[in-house]
């Protein structure tokens, strides 16, 4: 009887160990993404918010990987605002924080990485309902905090709908 138990026990343990139900990690993941229309609404609203202040800006909306989803420049905003807004948005999503919260890292070794980082005010992450979707960066105002207000206005235009998802 003892001889029969060992192979049976070994077979049972092997079957349990190879069972997909006991796998530690799933084989696939799902990520929520905002649509191009939502990204456009964020960007357009950010431009409008700064226009109300008399400030022409560039704005970039990036996905959770830091890839540009929508980018636009107000008619008279300097072309450099596009590159700066992209870097602000990229930094915000890579470090999951507002630009104003990340500004203290500007003197850190991170700036030597050459990854297109911009540790300065003017960006906010797009996060709602426990999900991170991306970030929005704004450039063009004389003060980065004003850029950040416009970025926040863009996010505020869609945040309630995103929270409902």
GUSEVEX-736675 format. One record per residue: residue in one letter; residue number from 1; x, z, y of N, C-alpha, C in turn. Coordinates in nm, 3 decimals, decimal comma. Atoms other than C-alpha are relative to their C-alpha. Example, Ala and Ser with C-alpha at 12.3 -4.5 7.8 and 13.67 -1.06 7.14 Angstrom:
  resn  resi      n.x      n.z      n.y     ca.x     ca.z     ca.y      c.x      c.z      c.y
     A     1    0,089    0,000   -0,119    1,230    0,780   -0,450    0,090    0,000    0,120
     S     2   -0,082   -0,006   -0,119    1,367    0,714   -0,106   -0,077    0,073    0,109
// end
This chain:
  resn  resi      n.x      n.z      n.y     ca.x     ca.z     ca.y      c.x      c.z      c.y
     X     1    0,082    0,000   -0,119    0,000    0,000    0,000    0,087    0,000    0,126
     X     2   -0,092   -0,008   -0,112    0,285    0,087    0,240    0,064   -0,136    0,028
     X     3   -0,063    0,132   -0,014    0,443   -0,258    0,182   -0,097   -0,097    0,068
     X     4    0,100    0,088   -0,058    0,120   -0,433    0,282   -0,028    0,033    0,147
     X     5    0,029   -0,042   -0,136    0,075   -0,232    0,603    0,100   -0,055    0,101
     X     6   -0,103    0,044   -0,096    0,406   -0,334    0,767   -0,018   -0,146    0,043
     X     7    0,020    0,139   -0,044    0,350   -0,714    0,761   -0,131   -0,015    0,078
     X     8    0,127    0,008   -0,069   -0,011   -0,664    0,870    0,012    0,055    0,142
     X     9   -0,022   -0,059   -0,131    0,093   -0,441    1,160    0,085   -0,093    0,087
     X    10   -0,087    0,092   -0,074    0,367   -0,683    1,264   -0,079   -0,122    0,046
     X    11    0,083    0,116   -0,035    0,120   -0,975    1,262   -0,096    0,035    0,113
     X    12    0,095   -0,043   -0,104   -0,129   -0,781    1,472    0,071    0,018    0,133
     X    13   -0,077   -0,018   -0,124    0,136   -0,685    1,729    0,043   -0,133    0,058
     X    14   -0,040    0,132   -0,047    0,260   -1,043    1,750   -0,119   -0,073    0,062
     X    15    0,119    0,065   -0,054   -0,093   -1,171    1,805   -0,039    0,058    0,135
     X    16    0,032   -0,064   -0,128   -0,155   -0,919    2,083    0,100   -0,036    0,108
     X    17   -0,104    0,029   -0,098    0,176   -0,987    2,255   -0,010   -0,143    0,050
     X    18    0,007    0,140   -0,043    0,113   -1,362    2,266   -0,136   -0,037    0,057
     X    19    0,134    0,025   -0,050   -0,247   -1,330    2,382    0,002   -0,029    0,150
     X    20    0,005    0,029   -0,143   -0,316   -1,495    2,722   -0,068    0,110    0,079
     X    21    0,070   -0,106   -0,071   -0,542   -1,204    2,812    0,094    0,112    0,041
     X    22   -0,095   -0,105   -0,032   -0,241   -0,974    2,818    0,116   -0,049    0,086
     X    23   -0,108    0,054   -0,082   -0,018   -1,202    3,027    0,008    0,078    0,131
     X    24   -0,021   -0,078   -0,121    0,132   -1,017    3,324   -0,036   -0,079    0,126
     X    25    0,026    0,082   -0,118    0,102   -1,306    3,570   -0,088   -0,118   -0,038
     X    26    0,080    0,119    0,028   -0,155   -1,581    3,595    0,088   -0,125    0,003
     X    27   -0,078    0,123    0,004   -0,032   -1,932    3,528   -0,020   -0,085    0,125
     X    28    0,026    0,072   -0,124   -0,185   -2,065    3,852   -0,047    0,099    0,105
     X    29    0,053   -0,081   -0,109   -0,278   -1,926    4,191   -0,088   -0,087    0,088
     X    30    0,085    0,071   -0,095   -0,539   -2,022    4,447    0,032    0,053    0,139
     X    31   -0,024   -0,039   -0,138   -0,476   -2,022    4,819   -0,110   -0,057    0,088
     X    32    0,099    0,046   -0,096   -0,734   -2,044    5,092    0,073   -0,063    0,117
     X    33   -0,059    0,070   -0,115   -0,656   -2,285    5,374   -0,110   -0,029    0,101
     X    34    0,096    0,042   -0,101   -0,823   -2,359    5,702   -0,002   -0,152    0,003
     X    35    0,014    0,145   -0,008   -0,951   -2,710    5,753    0,066   -0,052    0,127
     X    36   -0,055    0,061   -0,120   -0,811   -2,955    6,005   -0,092    0,024    0,120
     X    37    0,094   -0,023   -0,108   -1,128   -2,908    6,210    0,014    0,141    0,058
     X    38   -0,019   -0,138   -0,046   -1,076   -2,530    6,228    0,131    0,010    0,078
     X    39   -0,129   -0,002   -0,069   -0,710   -2,579    6,322   -0,011   -0,068    0,136
     X    40    0,020    0,071   -0,127   -0,817   -2,826    6,591   -0,077    0,085    0,100
     X    41    0,076   -0,090   -0,087   -1,070   -2,578    6,729    0,090    0,107    0,058
     X    42   -0,093   -0,103   -0,048   -0,800   -2,312    6,752    0,090   -0,059    0,109
     X    43   -0,091    0,061   -0,096   -0,562   -2,548    6,932   -0,071   -0,038    0,130
     X    44    0,075    0,042   -0,118   -0,824   -2,691    7,169   -0,042    0,120    0,085
     X    45    0,042   -0,120   -0,073   -0,950   -2,346    7,261    0,119    0,067    0,068
     X    46   -0,121   -0,057   -0,062   -0,595   -2,222    7,327    0,037   -0,079    0,126
     X    47   -0,029    0,084   -0,118   -0,535   -2,517    7,562   -0,099    0,030    0,111
     X    48    0,104   -0,028   -0,100   -0,866   -2,450    7,739    0,021    0,136    0,066
     X    49   -0,021   -0,135   -0,054   -0,784   -2,079    7,780    0,114    0,000    0,102
     X    50   -0,110    0,005   -0,097   -0,454   -2,157    7,951   -0,033   -0,090    0,119
     X    51    0,044    0,085   -0,112   -0,611   -2,435    8,159   -0,077    0,082    0,103
     X    52    0,076   -0,086   -0,091   -0,848   -2,175    8,303    0,093    0,082    0,090
     X    53   -0,099   -0,074   -0,077   -0,535   -1,994    8,424    0,089   -0,095    0,082
     X    54   -0,079    0,100   -0,072   -0,395   -2,319    8,566    0,134   -0,030   -0,066
     X    55   -0,128    0,016    0,070   -0,124   -2,341    8,300   -0,013   -0,108   -0,108
     X    56   -0,002    0,101    0,107   -0,058   -2,658    8,097    0,095    0,046   -0,112
     X    57   -0,078   -0,051    0,114    0,069   -2,570    7,749    0,012   -0,101   -0,112
     X    58   -0,006    0,064    0,130    0,176   -2,705    7,416   -0,042    0,105   -0,102
     X    59    0,048   -0,093    0,101    0,018   -2,549    7,107    0,024   -0,059   -0,139
     X    60   -0,020    0,040    0,139    0,100   -2,563    6,736   -0,075    0,096   -0,091
     X    61    0,066   -0,078    0,104   -0,113   -2,446    6,445    0,069   -0,038   -0,131
     X    62   -0,070    0,024    0,126    0,082   -2,408    6,121   -0,075    0,066   -0,115
     X    63    0,061   -0,061    0,118   -0,034   -2,335    5,768    0,085    0,118   -0,047
     X    64   -0,070   -0,120    0,047    0,084   -2,037    5,563    0,144   -0,027   -0,042
     X    65   -0,138    0,037    0,032    0,402   -2,229    5,473    0,080   -0,036    0,124
     X    66   -0,069    0,032   -0,124    0,487   -2,290    5,838    0,001   -0,148    0,032
     X    67    0,006    0,145   -0,023    0,403   -2,661    5,823   -0,109   -0,029    0,102
     X    68    0,094    0,032   -0,107    0,232   -2,807    6,128   -0,127   -0,061   -0,058
     X    69    0,130    0,053    0,038   -0,137   -2,866    6,075   -0,060   -0,076    0,118
     X    70    0,045    0,065   -0,123   -0,230   -2,949    6,435    0,099    0,037    0,110
     X    71   -0,086   -0,026   -0,116   -0,012   -2,986    6,742   -0,051   -0,084    0,115
     X    72    0,043    0,075   -0,118   -0,116   -3,084    7,092    0,067    0,054    0,126
     X    73   -0,061   -0,035   -0,128    0,019   -3,084    7,445   -0,097   -0,040    0,109
     X    74    0,086    0,032   -0,113   -0,190   -3,064    7,758    0,068   -0,109    0,082
     X    75   -0,046    0,121   -0,069   -0,154   -3,368    7,982    0,129    0,018    0,080
     X    76   -0,118   -0,018   -0,085    0,104   -3,225    8,223    0,098    0,104   -0,051
     X    77   -0,094   -0,099    0,057    0,276   -2,975    7,994    0,132   -0,071   -0,035
     X    78   -0,129    0,062    0,034    0,649   -3,044    7,951    0,010   -0,023   -0,151
     X    79   -0,014    0,031    0,143    0,738   -3,207    7,617    0,064    0,113   -0,082
     X    80   -0,069   -0,107    0,073    0,958   -2,909    7,522   -0,097    0,107   -0,050
     X    81    0,096   -0,101    0,044    0,646   -2,694    7,488   -0,042   -0,021   -0,145
     X    82    0,038    0,027    0,140    0,571   -2,865    7,155    0,100    0,064   -0,096
     X    83   -0,103   -0,056    0,088    0,901   -2,763    6,996   -0,002    0,153    0,004
     X    84    0,001   -0,146   -0,013    0,884   -2,409    7,132   -0,125    0,059   -0,067
     X    85    0,122   -0,053    0,060    0,521   -2,359    7,026    0,009   -0,006   -0,153
     X    86   -0,017    0,010    0,146    0,607   -2,480    6,674    0,088    0,112   -0,051
     X    87   -0,091   -0,107    0,042    0,897   -2,235    6,650   -0,067    0,137    0,007
     X    88    0,072   -0,128   -0,012    0,679   -1,949    6,772   -0,099    0,018   -0,115
     X    89    0,098   -0,008    0,109    0,406   -2,028    6,519    0,072    0,020   -0,134
     X    90   -0,077   -0,011    0,125    0,663   -2,071    6,238    0,053    0,142   -0,019
     X    91   -0,054   -0,136    0,008    0,826   -1,736    6,317   -0,111    0,100   -0,028
     X    92    0,113   -0,091    0,019    0,488   -1,564    6,334   -0,046    0,003   -0,146
     X    93    0,048    0,001    0,139    0,384   -1,679    5,988    0,109    0,046   -0,096
     X    94   -0,107   -0,041    0,090    0,724   -1,624    5,828    0,020    0,152   -0,002
     X    95   -0,019   -0,144   -0,010    0,734   -1,264    5,949   -0,133    0,075    0,013
     X    96    0,134   -0,057   -0,001    0,356   -1,205    5,953   -0,023    0,098    0,114
     X    97    0,024   -0,086   -0,116    0,325   -1,072    6,303   -0,015   -0,080    0,127
     X    98    0,009    0,062   -0,131    0,248   -1,151    6,663    0,141   -0,015    0,056
     X    99   -0,130    0,021   -0,062    0,537   -1,289    6,862    0,046    0,120    0,079
     X   100   -0,037   -0,117   -0,080    0,529   -0,986    7,091    0,050    0,114   -0,087
     X   101   -0,045   -0,105    0,093    0,574   -0,759    6,788    0,136   -0,033   -0,060
     X   102   -0,124    0,045    0,063    0,870   -0,965    6,665    0,115   -0,016    0,101
     X   103   -0,100    0,026   -0,105    1,055   -0,996    6,999    0,123    0,088   -0,013
     X   104   -0,114   -0,091    0,013    1,277   -0,697    6,920    0,105   -0,052   -0,098
     X   105   -0,095    0,057    0,097    1,440   -0,903    6,643    0,086   -0,111    0,060
     X   106   -0,072    0,110   -0,064    1,577   -1,155    6,894    0,150    0,020    0,000
     X   107   -0,143   -0,028    0,000    1,916   -0,984    6,893    0,053    0,029   -0,139
     X   108   -0,042   -0,030    0,136    1,935   -0,957    6,515    0,074   -0,120   -0,061
     X   109   -0,069    0,111    0,068    2,143   -1,168    6,274   -0,096   -0,110   -0,046
     X   110    0,097    0,101    0,040    1,819   -1,352    6,185    0,007   -0,125    0,087
     X   111   -0,004    0,114   -0,091    1,867   -1,573    6,489    0,114   -0,096   -0,032
     X   112   -0,112    0,087    0,036    2,187   -1,715    6,341   -0,031   -0,088   -0,120
     X   113    0,035    0,074    0,121    2,005   -1,862    6,042   -0,023   -0,149    0,024
     X   114    0,026    0,139   -0,030    1,925   -2,186    6,218   -0,127   -0,054   -0,064
     X   115    0,124    0,039    0,066    1,576   -2,195    6,067   -0,110   -0,035    0,100
     X   116    0,102    0,031   -0,098    1,397   -2,275    6,392   -0,087    0,119    0,036
     X   117    0,074   -0,122   -0,031    1,297   -1,917    6,463   -0,003    0,024    0,150
     X   118    0,015   -0,036   -0,141    1,172   -1,798    6,801   -0,065    0,138    0,006
     X   119    0,050   -0,138   -0,006    1,140   -1,422    6,828   -0,038    0,031    0,144
     X   120    0,048   -0,022   -0,135    0,936   -1,412    7,147   -0,151    0,000    0,002
     X   121    0,146   -0,001   -0,010    0,579   -1,351    7,260   -0,055   -0,141    0,012
     X   122    0,067    0,128   -0,015    0,335   -1,638    7,236   -0,061   -0,051   -0,129
     X   123    0,057    0,045    0,126    0,206   -1,649    6,880   -0,078    0,112   -0,067
     X   124    0,078   -0,095    0,080   -0,045   -1,483    6,649   -0,022   -0,060   -0,138
     X   125    0,031    0,049    0,133   -0,106   -1,506    6,278   -0,151   -0,024   -0,011
     X   126    0,140    0,029    0,028   -0,433   -1,652    6,155   -0,032    0,073   -0,131
     X   127    0,031   -0,084    0,116   -0,554   -1,379    5,921   -0,141    0,054    0,015
     X   128    0,137   -0,050   -0,002   -0,906   -1,281    5,827   -0,045    0,025   -0,143
     X   129    0,056   -0,029    0,132   -1,091   -1,128    5,537    0,104    0,028   -0,106
     X   130   -0,106   -0,032    0,094   -0,771   -1,009    5,377    0,085   -0,119   -0,041
     X   131   -0,076    0,120    0,031   -0,626   -1,361    5,372    0,082   -0,043    0,121
     X   132   -0,084    0,054   -0,106   -0,343   -1,512    5,571   -0,005   -0,152   -0,012
     X   133    0,018    0,144    0,000   -0,406   -1,873    5,668    0,114   -0,075    0,067
     X   134   -0,103    0,069   -0,075   -0,125   -1,957    5,909    0,026    0,074    0,130
     X   135   -0,029   -0,059   -0,131   -0,031   -1,901    6,272   -0,021   -0,104    0,109
     X   136    0,011    0,087   -0,116   -0,080   -2,041    6,618    0,104    0,044    0,102
     X   137   -0,101   -0,028   -0,101    0,200   -2,065    6,875   -0,030   -0,079    0,125
     X   138    0,026    0,063   -0,130    0,171   -2,146    7,245    0,126    0,011    0,085
     X   139   -0,113   -0,001   -0,093    0,436   -2,239    7,501   -0,040   -0,073    0,128
     X   140    0,024    0,066   -0,129    0,421   -2,328    7,869   -0,024    0,096    0,115
     X   141    0,025   -0,098   -0,106    0,324   -2,015    8,061    0,132    0,061    0,044
     X   142   -0,124   -0,063   -0,046    0,587   -1,845    8,275    0,030    0,132   -0,072
     X   143   -0,016   -0,127    0,071    0,534   -1,531    8,065   -0,055   -0,018   -0,142
     X   144    0,041    0,014    0,139    0,517   -1,527    7,684   -0,127    0,076   -0,034
     X   145    0,123   -0,076    0,027    0,242   -1,265    7,694   -0,124   -0,080    0,039
     X   146    0,111    0,087   -0,036    0,018   -1,517    7,871   -0,018   -0,106   -0,109
     X   147    0,007    0,092    0,114    0,105   -1,770    7,598   -0,075    0,067   -0,116
     X   148    0,062   -0,071    0,112    0,002   -1,507    7,343   -0,149    0,023    0,024
     X   149    0,142   -0,015   -0,032   -0,329   -1,444    7,523   -0,076   -0,129   -0,032
     X   150    0,064    0,129    0,027   -0,407   -1,816    7,495   -0,005   -0,027   -0,149
     X   151    0,000    0,014    0,146   -0,306   -1,821    7,128   -0,110    0,087   -0,061
     X   152    0,105   -0,091    0,048   -0,534   -1,521    7,069   -0,138   -0,055    0,029
     X   153    0,130    0,061   -0,034   -0,820   -1,699    7,250   -0,035   -0,109   -0,100
     X   154    0,023    0,102    0,102   -0,778   -1,989    7,008   -0,046    0,060   -0,131
     X   155    0,038   -0,069    0,124   -0,794   -1,755    6,711   -0,137    0,063    0,011
     X   156    0,130   -0,066   -0,020   -1,090   -1,565    6,857   -0,117   -0,098   -0,015
     X   157    0,107    0,100    0,009   -1,290   -1,891    6,859   -0,049   -0,019   -0,143
     X   158    0,038    0,025    0,140   -1,295   -1,899    6,477    0,003    0,126   -0,087
     X   159   -0,026   -0,117    0,083   -1,217   -1,546    6,360   -0,126    0,054   -0,069
     X   160    0,122   -0,054    0,060   -1,577   -1,436    6,299   -0,044   -0,084   -0,121
     X   161    0,035    0,087    0,113   -1,645   -1,738    6,078    0,097    0,019   -0,115
     X   162   -0,098   -0,022    0,106   -1,321   -1,682    5,886   -0,022    0,133   -0,069
     X   163    0,026   -0,132    0,058   -1,408   -1,317    5,834   -0,114   -0,004   -0,101
     X   164    0,117    0,010    0,088   -1,730   -1,425    5,661    0,031   -0,069   -0,132
     X   165   -0,034    0,072    0,124   -1,547   -1,628    5,395    0,041    0,093   -0,110
// end
